[in-house]
Amino acid sequence: MLIRTTLAALLMGALGLVLPVHAAEKLTDPQIAHIAYTAGDLDVQAARQALDKTRNPDVREFAQTMERDHLAVNQQALALLKELGVTAQDNPTSQALAKEAADQRAALGKLDGAAFDKAYVQNEVAYHKQVNAALESTLIPGAHNPKLKSLLETGLKLFQGHQQHAEHLAGEL
């Protein structure tokens, strides 16, 4: 329980504090695209870690969904950037997300069995809450390109479903 709470608090700090601080700097579309892509990629990495560690069929199915859906959205984002002739721009928010996610994966890597499953799913709940909040409050309103904004809005709907799925699964574990 302590590890789960600590992991959730760390992630909430990573997204909850980092995004608003850096968002005050007025993010550009290439920076927004990089943050969104990074958030998706980090969840793919978390899903792959879960697929390597879990023996729980429900957690495995959830991780497969996370990997599939986040890869698909990231592929759409890359195609859009190519179409627009834009390169995603790394930024302090993306860098902070990557560092925190690496720390999360390291902490989760020390767990096994039911402890891992619970911590992974709780982490997914917290992660999706924070990413969804960032999409709603910062990334979507800050996007200027209509196609980027539309992709972010589509991603938000999908990721809200992920959050609900994670919350349901957390209740069962």
BATIVO-774803 format. One record per residue (C-alpha): residue number from 1; residue in three letters; x, y, z. Coordinates in Angstrom, 1 decimal. Example, Ala and Ser with C-alpha at 12.3 -4.5 7.8 and 13.67 -1.06 7.14 Angstrom:
<lodos>
<lodo><n>1</n><res>ala</res><c1>12.3</c1><c2>-4.5</c2><c3>7.8</c3></lodo>
<lodo><n>2</n><res>ser</res><c1>13.7</c1><c2>-1.1</c2><c3>7.1</c3></lodo>
</lodos>
This chain:
<lodos>
<lodo><n>1</n><res>met</res><c1>0.0</c1><c2>0.0</c2><c3>0.0</c3></lodo>
<lodo><n>2</n><res>leu</res><c1>2.8</c1><c2>2.4</c2><c3>0.9</c3></lodo>
<lodo><n>3</n><res>ile</res><c1>4.6</c1><c2>1.7</c2><c3>-2.4</c3></lodo>
<lodo><n>4</n><res>arg</res><c1>1.4</c1><c2>2.2</c2><c3>-4.4</c3></lodo>
<lodo><n>5</n><res>thr</res><c1>0.7</c1><c2>5.5</c2><c3>-2.7</c3></lodo>
<lodo><n>6</n><res>thr</res><c1>4.2</c1><c2>6.7</c2><c3>-3.1</c3></lodo>
<lodo><n>7</n><res>leu</res><c1>4.2</c1><c2>5.8</c2><c3>-6.8</c3></lodo>
<lodo><n>8</n><res>ala</res><c1>1.0</c1><c2>7.6</c2><c3>-7.4</c3></lodo>
<lodo><n>9</n><res>ala</res><c1>2.2</c1><c2>10.6</c2><c3>-5.5</c3></lodo>
<lodo><n>10</n><res>leu</res><c1>5.4</c1><c2>10.7</c2><c3>-7.5</c3></lodo>
<lodo><n>11</n><res>leu</res><c1>3.6</c1><c2>10.5</c2><c3>-10.8</c3></lodo>
<lodo><n>12</n><res>met</res><c1>1.0</c1><c2>13.1</c2><c3>-9.8</c3></lodo>
<lodo><n>13</n><res>gly</res><c1>3.9</c1><c2>15.4</c2><c3>-8.8</c3></lodo>
<lodo><n>14</n><res>ala</res><c1>5.6</c1><c2>14.8</c2><c3>-12.2</c3></lodo>
<lodo><n>15</n><res>leu</res><c1>2.5</c1><c2>15.7</c2><c3>-14.2</c3></lodo>
<lodo><n>16</n><res>gly</res><c1>0.6</c1><c2>17.8</c2><c3>-11.8</c3></lodo>
<lodo><n>17</n><res>leu</res><c1>3.4</c1><c2>20.2</c2><c3>-11.0</c3></lodo>
<lodo><n>18</n><res>val</res><c1>5.6</c1><c2>20.0</c2><c3>-14.0</c3></lodo>
<lodo><n>19</n><res>leu</res><c1>3.0</c1><c2>20.7</c2><c3>-16.7</c3></lodo>
<lodo><n>20</n><res>pro</res><c1>1.5</c1><c2>23.9</c2><c3>-15.2</c3></lodo>
<lodo><n>21</n><res>val</res><c1>4.9</c1><c2>25.3</c2><c3>-14.4</c3></lodo>
<lodo><n>22</n><res>his</res><c1>6.2</c1><c2>24.8</c2><c3>-17.9</c3></lodo>
<lodo><n>23</n><res>ala</res><c1>2.8</c1><c2>25.6</c2><c3>-19.5</c3></lodo>
<lodo><n>24</n><res>ala</res><c1>3.1</c1><c2>29.1</c2><c3>-18.1</c3></lodo>
<lodo><n>25</n><res>glu</res><c1>6.0</c1><c2>29.5</c2><c3>-20.6</c3></lodo>
<lodo><n>26</n><res>lys</res><c1>3.4</c1><c2>29.3</c2><c3>-23.4</c3></lodo>
<lodo><n>27</n><res>leu</res><c1>4.0</c1><c2>26.0</c2><c3>-25.2</c3></lodo>
<lodo><n>28</n><res>thr</res><c1>4.3</c1><c2>25.9</c2><c3>-28.9</c3></lodo>
<lodo><n>29</n><res>asp</res><c1>2.6</c1><c2>23.3</c2><c3>-31.1</c3></lodo>
<lodo><n>30</n><res>pro</res><c1>5.9</c1><c2>21.4</c2><c3>-31.6</c3></lodo>
<lodo><n>31</n><res>gln</res><c1>6.4</c1><c2>21.3</c2><c3>-27.8</c3></lodo>
<lodo><n>32</n><res>ile</res><c1>2.8</c1><c2>20.2</c2><c3>-27.2</c3></lodo>
<lodo><n>33</n><res>ala</res><c1>3.2</c1><c2>17.5</c2><c3>-29.8</c3></lodo>
<lodo><n>34</n><res>his</res><c1>6.4</c1><c2>16.3</c2><c3>-28.0</c3></lodo>
<lodo><n>35</n><res>ile</res><c1>4.8</c1><c2>16.3</c2><c3>-24.6</c3></lodo>
<lodo><n>36</n><res>ala</res><c1>1.8</c1><c2>14.3</c2><c3>-25.9</c3></lodo>
<lodo><n>37</n><res>tyr</res><c1>4.0</c1><c2>11.9</c2><c3>-27.8</c3></lodo>
<lodo><n>38</n><res>thr</res><c1>6.3</c1><c2>11.5</c2><c3>-24.7</c3></lodo>
<lodo><n>39</n><res>ala</res><c1>3.3</c1><c2>10.8</c2><c3>-22.4</c3></lodo>
<lodo><n>40</n><res>gly</res><c1>2.1</c1><c2>8.1</c2><c3>-24.8</c3></lodo>
<lodo><n>41</n><res>asp</res><c1>5.5</c1><c2>6.5</c2><c3>-25.3</c3></lodo>
<lodo><n>42</n><res>leu</res><c1>6.0</c1><c2>6.4</c2><c3>-21.5</c3></lodo>
<lodo><n>43</n><res>asp</res><c1>2.8</c1><c2>4.5</c2><c3>-21.1</c3></lodo>
<lodo><n>44</n><res>val</res><c1>3.8</c1><c2>2.1</c2><c3>-23.8</c3></lodo>
<lodo><n>45</n><res>gln</res><c1>7.0</c1><c2>1.4</c2><c3>-21.9</c3></lodo>
<lodo><n>46</n><res>ala</res><c1>5.0</c1><c2>0.9</c2><c3>-18.7</c3></lodo>
<lodo><n>47</n><res>ala</res><c1>2.7</c1><c2>-1.5</c2><c3>-20.5</c3></lodo>
<lodo><n>48</n><res>arg</res><c1>5.7</c1><c2>-3.5</c2><c3>-21.8</c3></lodo>
<lodo><n>49</n><res>gln</res><c1>7.1</c1><c2>-3.7</c2><c3>-18.3</c3></lodo>
<lodo><n>50</n><res>ala</res><c1>3.8</c1><c2>-5.0</c2><c3>-17.1</c3></lodo>
<lodo><n>51</n><res>leu</res><c1>3.6</c1><c2>-7.5</c2><c3>-19.9</c3></lodo>
<lodo><n>52</n><res>asp</res><c1>7.0</c1><c2>-8.8</c2><c3>-18.8</c3></lodo>
<lodo><n>53</n><res>lys</res><c1>6.2</c1><c2>-9.0</c2><c3>-15.1</c3></lodo>
<lodo><n>54</n><res>thr</res><c1>2.5</c1><c2>-9.8</c2><c3>-14.6</c3></lodo>
<lodo><n>55</n><res>arg</res><c1>0.9</c1><c2>-13.2</c2><c3>-14.5</c3></lodo>
<lodo><n>56</n><res>asn</res><c1>-2.6</c1><c2>-11.8</c2><c3>-14.0</c3></lodo>
<lodo><n>57</n><res>pro</res><c1>-4.7</c1><c2>-12.2</c2><c3>-17.1</c3></lodo>
<lodo><n>58</n><res>asp</res><c1>-6.7</c1><c2>-9.0</c2><c3>-16.4</c3></lodo>
<lodo><n>59</n><res>val</res><c1>-3.6</c1><c2>-6.9</c2><c3>-15.9</c3></lodo>
<lodo><n>60</n><res>arg</res><c1>-2.1</c1><c2>-8.4</c2><c3>-19.0</c3></lodo>
<lodo><n>61</n><res>glu</res><c1>-5.1</c1><c2>-7.6</c2><c3>-21.1</c3></lodo>
<lodo><n>62</n><res>phe</res><c1>-5.1</c1><c2>-4.0</c2><c3>-19.7</c3></lodo>
<lodo><n>63</n><res>ala</res><c1>-1.4</c1><c2>-3.6</c2><c3>-20.5</c3></lodo>
<lodo><n>64</n><res>gln</res><c1>-1.9</c1><c2>-4.9</c2><c3>-24.0</c3></lodo>
<lodo><n>65</n><res>thr</res><c1>-4.7</c1><c2>-2.3</c2><c3>-24.5</c3></lodo>
<lodo><n>66</n><res>met</res><c1>-2.4</c1><c2>0.4</c2><c3>-23.2</c3></lodo>
<lodo><n>67</n><res>glu</res><c1>0.4</c1><c2>-0.6</c2><c3>-25.6</c3></lodo>
<lodo><n>68</n><res>arg</res><c1>-1.8</c1><c2>-0.9</c2><c3>-28.6</c3></lodo>
<lodo><n>69</n><res>asp</res><c1>-3.8</c1><c2>2.3</c2><c3>-28.1</c3></lodo>
<lodo><n>70</n><res>his</res><c1>-0.9</c1><c2>4.5</c2><c3>-27.2</c3></lodo>
<lodo><n>71</n><res>leu</res><c1>1.2</c1><c2>3.2</c2><c3>-30.1</c3></lodo>
<lodo><n>72</n><res>ala</res><c1>-1.7</c1><c2>3.9</c2><c3>-32.4</c3></lodo>
<lodo><n>73</n><res>val</res><c1>-2.1</c1><c2>7.5</c2><c3>-31.2</c3></lodo>
<lodo><n>74</n><res>asn</res><c1>1.6</c1><c2>8.1</c2><c3>-31.4</c3></lodo>
<lodo><n>75</n><res>gln</res><c1>1.7</c1><c2>6.8</c2><c3>-34.9</c3></lodo>
<lodo><n>76</n><res>gln</res><c1>-1.1</c1><c2>9.2</c2><c3>-35.8</c3></lodo>
<lodo><n>77</n><res>ala</res><c1>0.9</c1><c2>12.0</c2><c3>-34.2</c3></lodo>
<lodo><n>78</n><res>leu</res><c1>4.0</c1><c2>11.2</c2><c3>-36.1</c3></lodo>
<lodo><n>79</n><res>ala</res><c1>2.0</c1><c2>11.1</c2><c3>-39.4</c3></lodo>
<lodo><n>80</n><res>leu</res><c1>0.5</c1><c2>14.5</c2><c3>-38.6</c3></lodo>
<lodo><n>81</n><res>leu</res><c1>3.8</c1><c2>16.0</c2><c3>-37.9</c3></lodo>
<lodo><n>82</n><res>lys</res><c1>5.2</c1><c2>14.7</c2><c3>-41.1</c3></lodo>
<lodo><n>83</n><res>glu</res><c1>2.1</c1><c2>16.0</c2><c3>-43.0</c3></lodo>
<lodo><n>84</n><res>leu</res><c1>2.6</c1><c2>19.4</c2><c3>-41.5</c3></lodo>
<lodo><n>85</n><res>gly</res><c1>6.4</c1><c2>19.4</c2><c3>-42.0</c3></lodo>
<lodo><n>86</n><res>val</res><c1>6.9</c1><c2>20.0</c2><c3>-38.3</c3></lodo>
<lodo><n>87</n><res>thr</res><c1>9.4</c1><c2>18.4</c2><c3>-35.9</c3></lodo>
<lodo><n>88</n><res>ala</res><c1>8.4</c1><c2>17.8</c2><c3>-32.3</c3></lodo>
<lodo><n>89</n><res>gln</res><c1>10.4</c1><c2>19.9</c2><c3>-30.0</c3></lodo>
<lodo><n>90</n><res>asp</res><c1>11.9</c1><c2>18.5</c2><c3>-26.8</c3></lodo>
<lodo><n>91</n><res>asn</res><c1>11.2</c1><c2>20.7</c2><c3>-23.7</c3></lodo>
<lodo><n>92</n><res>pro</res><c1>11.6</c1><c2>20.7</c2><c3>-19.9</c3></lodo>
<lodo><n>93</n><res>thr</res><c1>8.1</c1><c2>19.1</c2><c3>-19.4</c3></lodo>
<lodo><n>94</n><res>ser</res><c1>8.9</c1><c2>16.2</c2><c3>-21.7</c3></lodo>
<lodo><n>95</n><res>gln</res><c1>12.3</c1><c2>15.7</c2><c3>-20.0</c3></lodo>
<lodo><n>96</n><res>ala</res><c1>10.7</c1><c2>15.8</c2><c3>-16.6</c3></lodo>
<lodo><n>97</n><res>leu</res><c1>8.1</c1><c2>13.3</c2><c3>-17.6</c3></lodo>
<lodo><n>98</n><res>ala</res><c1>10.7</c1><c2>10.9</c2><c3>-19.0</c3></lodo>
<lodo><n>99</n><res>lys</res><c1>12.8</c1><c2>11.1</c2><c3>-15.8</c3></lodo>
<lodo><n>100</n><res>glu</res><c1>9.9</c1><c2>10.5</c2><c3>-13.5</c3></lodo>
<lodo><n>101</n><res>ala</res><c1>8.7</c1><c2>7.6</c2><c3>-15.7</c3></lodo>
<lodo><n>102</n><res>ala</res><c1>12.1</c1><c2>6.0</c2><c3>-15.5</c3></lodo>
<lodo><n>103</n><res>asp</res><c1>12.0</c1><c2>6.4</c2><c3>-11.7</c3></lodo>
<lodo><n>104</n><res>gln</res><c1>8.6</c1><c2>4.8</c2><c3>-11.7</c3></lodo>
<lodo><n>105</n><res>arg</res><c1>9.7</c1><c2>1.8</c2><c3>-13.8</c3></lodo>
<lodo><n>106</n><res>ala</res><c1>12.6</c1><c2>1.3</c2><c3>-11.5</c3></lodo>
<lodo><n>107</n><res>ala</res><c1>10.4</c1><c2>1.3</c2><c3>-8.5</c3></lodo>
<lodo><n>108</n><res>leu</res><c1>7.9</c1><c2>-1.0</c2><c3>-10.1</c3></lodo>
<lodo><n>109</n><res>gly</res><c1>10.7</c1><c2>-3.3</c2><c3>-11.3</c3></lodo>
<lodo><n>110</n><res>lys</res><c1>11.4</c1><c2>-4.1</c2><c3>-7.6</c3></lodo>
<lodo><n>111</n><res>leu</res><c1>7.9</c1><c2>-5.6</c2><c3>-7.2</c3></lodo>
<lodo><n>112</n><res>asp</res><c1>6.5</c1><c2>-8.9</c2><c3>-8.2</c3></lodo>
<lodo><n>113</n><res>gly</res><c1>3.2</c1><c2>-10.7</c2><c3>-8.2</c3></lodo>
<lodo><n>114</n><res>ala</res><c1>0.1</c1><c2>-9.1</c2><c3>-6.8</c3></lodo>
<lodo><n>115</n><res>ala</res><c1>2.2</c1><c2>-6.2</c2><c3>-5.3</c3></lodo>
<lodo><n>116</n><res>phe</res><c1>3.4</c1><c2>-5.3</c2><c3>-8.8</c3></lodo>
<lodo><n>117</n><res>asp</res><c1>0.0</c1><c2>-5.7</c2><c3>-10.3</c3></lodo>
<lodo><n>118</n><res>lys</res><c1>-1.6</c1><c2>-3.4</c2><c3>-7.8</c3></lodo>
<lodo><n>119</n><res>ala</res><c1>1.1</c1><c2>-0.8</c2><c3>-8.0</c3></lodo>
<lodo><n>120</n><res>tyr</res><c1>1.1</c1><c2>-0.8</c2><c3>-11.8</c3></lodo>
<lodo><n>121</n><res>val</res><c1>-2.7</c1><c2>-0.4</c2><c3>-12.1</c3></lodo>
<lodo><n>122</n><res>gln</res><c1>-2.7</c1><c2>2.3</c2><c3>-9.4</c3></lodo>
<lodo><n>123</n><res>asn</res><c1>0.1</c1><c2>4.1</c2><c3>-11.3</c3></lodo>
<lodo><n>124</n><res>glu</res><c1>-2.0</c1><c2>3.8</c2><c3>-14.5</c3></lodo>
<lodo><n>125</n><res>val</res><c1>-5.0</c1><c2>5.4</c2><c3>-12.7</c3></lodo>
<lodo><n>126</n><res>ala</res><c1>-2.9</c1><c2>8.3</c2><c3>-11.4</c3></lodo>
<lodo><n>127</n><res>tyr</res><c1>-1.0</c1><c2>8.7</c2><c3>-14.7</c3></lodo>
<lodo><n>128</n><res>his</res><c1>-4.2</c1><c2>8.8</c2><c3>-16.8</c3></lodo>
<lodo><n>129</n><res>lys</res><c1>-5.9</c1><c2>11.3</c2><c3>-14.4</c3></lodo>
<lodo><n>130</n><res>gln</res><c1>-2.9</c1><c2>13.6</c2><c3>-14.7</c3></lodo>
<lodo><n>131</n><res>val</res><c1>-2.5</c1><c2>13.2</c2><c3>-18.5</c3></lodo>
<lodo><n>132</n><res>asn</res><c1>-6.2</c1><c2>13.7</c2><c3>-19.0</c3></lodo>
<lodo><n>133</n><res>ala</res><c1>-6.2</c1><c2>16.8</c2><c3>-16.8</c3></lodo>
<lodo><n>134</n><res>ala</res><c1>-3.1</c1><c2>18.2</c2><c3>-18.7</c3></lodo>
<lodo><n>135</n><res>leu</res><c1>-4.8</c1><c2>17.5</c2><c3>-22.1</c3></lodo>
<lodo><n>136</n><res>glu</res><c1>-8.0</c1><c2>19.3</c2><c3>-20.9</c3></lodo>
<lodo><n>137</n><res>ser</res><c1>-6.4</c1><c2>22.3</c2><c3>-19.2</c3></lodo>
<lodo><n>138</n><res>thr</res><c1>-3.1</c1><c2>22.9</c2><c3>-21.0</c3></lodo>
<lodo><n>139</n><res>leu</res><c1>-2.4</c1><c2>21.0</c2><c3>-24.1</c3></lodo>
<lodo><n>140</n><res>ile</res><c1>-5.7</c1><c2>21.1</c2><c3>-26.0</c3></lodo>
<lodo><n>141</n><res>pro</res><c1>-6.3</c1><c2>24.8</c2><c3>-25.2</c3></lodo>
<lodo><n>142</n><res>gly</res><c1>-2.7</c1><c2>25.7</c2><c3>-26.0</c3></lodo>
<lodo><n>143</n><res>ala</res><c1>-2.7</c1><c2>23.9</c2><c3>-29.4</c3></lodo>
<lodo><n>144</n><res>his</res><c1>-3.0</c1><c2>26.3</c2><c3>-32.4</c3></lodo>
<lodo><n>145</n><res>asn</res><c1>-3.1</c1><c2>23.9</c2><c3>-35.3</c3></lodo>
<lodo><n>146</n><res>pro</res><c1>-6.7</c1><c2>22.5</c2><c3>-35.7</c3></lodo>
<lodo><n>147</n><res>lys</res><c1>-5.4</c1><c2>19.0</c2><c3>-36.8</c3></lodo>
<lodo><n>148</n><res>leu</res><c1>-3.2</c1><c2>18.8</c2><c3>-33.7</c3></lodo>
<lodo><n>149</n><res>lys</res><c1>-6.0</c1><c2>20.0</c2><c3>-31.5</c3></lodo>
<lodo><n>150</n><res>ser</res><c1>-8.4</c1><c2>17.4</c2><c3>-33.0</c3></lodo>
<lodo><n>151</n><res>leu</res><c1>-5.8</c1><c2>14.6</c2><c3>-32.5</c3></lodo>
<lodo><n>152</n><res>leu</res><c1>-5.4</c1><c2>15.7</c2><c3>-28.8</c3></lodo>
<lodo><n>153</n><res>glu</res><c1>-9.2</c1><c2>15.7</c2><c3>-28.4</c3></lodo>
<lodo><n>154</n><res>thr</res><c1>-9.5</c1><c2>12.2</c2><c3>-29.8</c3></lodo>
<lodo><n>155</n><res>gly</res><c1>-6.7</c1><c2>11.0</c2><c3>-27.6</c3></lodo>
<lodo><n>156</n><res>leu</res><c1>-8.4</c1><c2>12.5</c2><c3>-24.6</c3></lodo>
<lodo><n>157</n><res>lys</res><c1>-11.6</c1><c2>10.6</c2><c3>-25.2</c3></lodo>
<lodo><n>158</n><res>leu</res><c1>-9.6</c1><c2>7.4</c2><c3>-25.6</c3></lodo>
<lodo><n>159</n><res>phe</res><c1>-7.5</c1><c2>8.0</c2><c3>-22.5</c3></lodo>
<lodo><n>160</n><res>gln</res><c1>-10.5</c1><c2>8.9</c2><c3>-20.4</c3></lodo>
<lodo><n>161</n><res>gly</res><c1>-11.7</c1><c2>5.3</c2><c3>-21.2</c3></lodo>
<lodo><n>162</n><res>his</res><c1>-8.3</c1><c2>4.1</c2><c3>-20.2</c3></lodo>
<lodo><n>163</n><res>gln</res><c1>-8.7</c1><c2>5.8</c2><c3>-16.8</c3></lodo>
<lodo><n>164</n><res>gln</res><c1>-12.1</c1><c2>4.2</c2><c3>-16.3</c3></lodo>
<lodo><n>165</n><res>his</res><c1>-10.7</c1><c2>0.8</c2><c3>-17.2</c3></lodo>
<lodo><n>166</n><res>ala</res><c1>-7.8</c1><c2>1.3</c2><c3>-14.8</c3></lodo>
<lodo><n>167</n><res>glu</res><c1>-10.1</c1><c2>2.4</c2><c3>-12.0</c3></lodo>
<lodo><n>168</n><res>his</res><c1>-12.3</c1><c2>-0.6</c2><c3>-12.5</c3></lodo>
<lodo><n>169</n><res>leu</res><c1>-9.3</c1><c2>-3.0</c2><c3>-12.6</c3></lodo>
<lodo><n>170</n><res>ala</res><c1>-7.9</c1><c2>-1.3</c2><c3>-9.5</c3></lodo>
<lodo><n>171</n><res>gly</res><c1>-11.1</c1><c2>-2.0</c2><c3>-7.6</c3></lodo>
<lodo><n>172</n><res>glu</res><c1>-10.9</c1><c2>-5.6</c2><c3>-8.5</c3></lodo>
<lodo><n>173</n><res>leu</res><c1>-7.3</c1><c2>-6.1</c2><c3>-7.4</c3></lodo>
</lodos>
